[in-house]
Amino acid sequence: MPRALRHYLDGSFWFVADPCAAEAYLLLPDRPEIAAIIEGVWREGLRRFPVELCSLLVMSNHWHAVLGGPGRDPELDAVREVGGGGGDSRRRRR
């Protein structure tokens, strides 16, 4: 059973990371069938919970995500768009 959401503030961002079990190389994002499973799991989670996926980086043995809650400041969204947001991991640092 999922646990209740502990902390939730409108306008918040969360950085989330998780390794694979025993640091095994299980995710293999370059394989289409594995990438489809990862995408399906994220789509289902985003359908169930009121958050936006701002950025996602999947590597062979772990992943990182930035999630944003509703009620964020529109100026922060504009900054993200100017910076090449939308999950583009090739974004340049300025």
C-alpha positions as CSV (number, residue, x, y, z in Angstrom):
1,M,0.0,0.0,0.0
2,P,1.4,3.4,-0.9
3,R,2.3,5.7,2.0
4,A,0.6,9.1,2.5
5,L,2.3,12.1,1.1
6,R,4.2,13.6,4.0
7,H,5.2,17.1,2.9
8,Y,3.6,19.0,0.2
9,L,3.9,22.7,-0.5
10,D,2.4,24.5,-3.6
11,G,5.2,25.6,-5.9
12,S,7.7,23.2,-4.6
13,F,10.3,21.3,-6.6
14,W,11.7,17.9,-5.6
15,F,15.0,16.2,-6.6
16,V,14.5,12.4,-6.5
17,A,17.2,9.8,-7.2
18,D,17.2,6.0,-6.8
19,P,19.7,3.3,-7.5
20,C,18.9,-0.2,-8.9
21,A,19.0,-3.1,-6.4
22,A,22.6,-4.1,-5.6
23,E,23.7,-1.4,-8.0
24,A,23.1,-3.8,-10.9
25,Y,22.9,-2.5,-14.4
26,L,19.2,-3.1,-15.0
27,L,17.7,0.0,-16.6
28,L,19.6,0.0,-20.0
29,P,17.9,3.1,-21.4
30,D,19.4,2.5,-24.9
31,R,17.3,-0.7,-25.3
32,P,13.9,0.2,-26.8
33,E,11.9,-2.3,-24.8
34,I,13.5,-1.2,-21.5
35,A,13.0,2.5,-22.4
36,A,9.3,1.8,-23.1
37,I,8.8,0.1,-19.7
38,I,10.6,3.1,-17.9
39,E,8.4,5.6,-19.8
40,G,5.2,3.6,-19.0
41,V,6.0,3.5,-15.3
42,W,6.6,7.3,-15.3
43,R,3.5,8.0,-17.3
44,E,1.4,6.0,-14.8
45,G,2.9,7.7,-11.8
46,L,2.3,11.2,-13.3
47,R,-1.3,10.2,-14.1
48,R,-1.9,9.3,-10.5
49,F,-0.1,12.2,-8.7
50,P,-0.4,16.0,-9.1
51,V,3.2,16.6,-10.1
52,E,5.0,17.6,-13.3
53,L,8.1,15.8,-14.5
54,C,10.5,18.7,-15.1
55,S,13.6,16.6,-15.9
56,L,14.5,12.9,-16.0
57,L,17.9,11.3,-16.4
58,V,18.0,7.5,-16.6
59,M,21.3,5.7,-16.5
60,S,22.1,2.0,-16.4
61,N,22.2,1.6,-12.7
62,H,20.2,4.6,-11.3
63,W,18.0,7.5,-12.2
64,H,17.5,11.2,-11.2
65,A,14.3,13.3,-11.6
66,V,13.2,16.8,-10.8
67,L,9.5,17.0,-10.0
68,G,7.4,20.2,-9.7
69,G,4.2,20.6,-7.8
70,P,1.2,22.7,-8.9
71,G,1.2,26.3,-8.0
72,R,4.8,27.0,-9.0
73,D,5.8,30.5,-9.9
74,P,5.3,31.1,-13.7
75,E,8.6,33.0,-13.8
76,L,10.5,29.8,-12.7
77,D,8.8,28.0,-15.6
78,A,10.0,30.7,-18.0
79,V,13.5,30.4,-16.7
80,R,13.4,26.7,-17.2
81,E,12.1,27.1,-20.8
82,V,14.8,29.6,-21.7
83,G,17.4,27.3,-20.2
84,G,16.3,24.5,-22.5
85,G,14.1,22.6,-20.0
86,G,11.6,19.9,-20.7
87,G,13.9,17.1,-19.6
88,D,16.8,17.8,-22.0
89,S,19.8,16.4,-20.3
90,R,22.1,18.0,-22.9
91,R,21.4,21.4,-21.4
92,R,24.5,23.6,-21.2
93,R,25.5,25.2,-17.9
94,R,25.8,29.0,-17.9
